[in-house]
Amino acid sequence: MKASAIGDPLSVAEVCDGISEALLKHFGTEVWVRGAISGLNRSANGHVYFTLVDPEEIGGRPTAVLNVALFARAKAQVNAILKRTGAMRMEDGIEVSIAGSVEHYASGGRVQLIMSMIDPSYTIGQLAANKAAVLRRLADDGLLHRNKQLGLPVLPLRIALITSGGSAAQADFMHELDGSGISFSITLFDVRVQGLEAPPTIVSALESVRPGQFDVVALVRGGGAKTDLVAFDDFGVAAAIARCPTPVVVGVGHEVDRSIADETAAVSTKTPTAAAGWILQQVLVFDQRVEVATERLMIAARAQMVTSSQDLSQRQRRLVGAANAATAAAERHLERSVFRLGSTTRQRITAAAHELEMKDLRQKALDPALVMARGWSITRTSDGELVRSVAQVSDGEQLLTQLLDGHLASTITGVTGPDLKNEESSL
């Protein structure tokens, strides 16, 4: 290329030709470049456009960007390579090693890599390396088994479903549960499950789950290549699963490899349908346990009723025997009491009759009529006073004497007695 001077400047076309010559001289007809895909766009005419950035600058403002164009004629060859491996797809955030020619697009004034080849083993190796690094970090932070330590729900009826709304994964999950006839309560958290936007939306959904709000969290998506599932190997997603206050069931549709989400979740299943099946199985097992427990309770209740009935019969027999014995004892005691009472009464009646007879005899002995029948009499003064001593009367006093068969009236003409004799002697 000729030199330029102030008096002989180069044309724009000449400069562009010089750039193209310099690129060809420096890079040759083919160069291998590694980087992370960003801004991938599949055009309607079959071409694919994206930029490559260094992996550590993905998601930020990169300091170096390389435009890449994969034209339709080369795309068929690249797709054939990817199809043979079946392990990856070209998506944003995927680290790749690609080959092509570095060309200057003169009409657009830019340099770009015209892609012609890809090395899937590089991407797979990077995914494995990144996965291993994330697992080590989770283990170092004590997060790898944290969600598993929560314990599994006994009756998972309240479900937080984290997936892409309207996706086949959601349909498969719901179909499995809807056909059970069990009344599940399912709350959908609509997230992206692929691409650069997937990790932050999944993390946001997991962090919105509150303690006690749900019985289980189901994180599901359909199958795909390894590169389609990189969101489930993301450290942020894995850490959010580990810190979730509710057990997480992962059902990501890949059959061979386990994602880091599988490693950190409480339960790992292969597909969305399998995740729903696991939840359904827990409910069915609980229902079966309830039925078994109910049957055992009924058997135990019937056995207890038989035992209680037998015990009641025994107690009834003992009670009846005791009552009969007590009644017989009471009757014997009553008979003895009646006998003793009759004997005592007869003795008392005899004693009372004897005493009454003695009183009657004494009374008869004191009966004035009987005394007077033996010759005795009763004398009273005219005032009715009983005369017991001669000192009570004097000469000329009127007296009334009662005999057995009548009364006599008399007048005292003289009084004699021991005391009066003494008195006369003294006179």
Buried (B, 14 or more C-beta within 10 A) or exposed (E): EEEEEEEEEBEEEEBBBBBBEEBBEEBEEEBEBBBBBBBBEEEEEEBBBBBBBBBEBBBEEBEEBBBBBBBEEBBEEBBEEBEEBEBBBBBBBBBBBBBBBBBBBBEEEEBBBBBBBBBBEBBBEBBEEBBEEBBEBBEEEEBBEBBBEEEBBEBBBBBBBBBBEEBBBBBBBBEBBEEBEEEBEBEBBBBBBBBBBBBBBBBEBBEEBEEEEBBBBBBBBBBBBBBBBBBBBBBBBBBBBBBBBBBBBBBBBBEEBBBBBBBBBBBBBBBBBBBBBBBBEBBEEBEEEEEEEEEEEEEEEEEEEEEEEEEEEEEEEEEEEEEEEEEEEEEEEEEEEEEEEEEEEEEEEEEEEEEEEEEEEEEEEEEEEEBBEEEEEBBBBEEEEEBEEBEBBEEEBEBBBBEBEEEEEEEEEEEEEEEEEEEEEEE
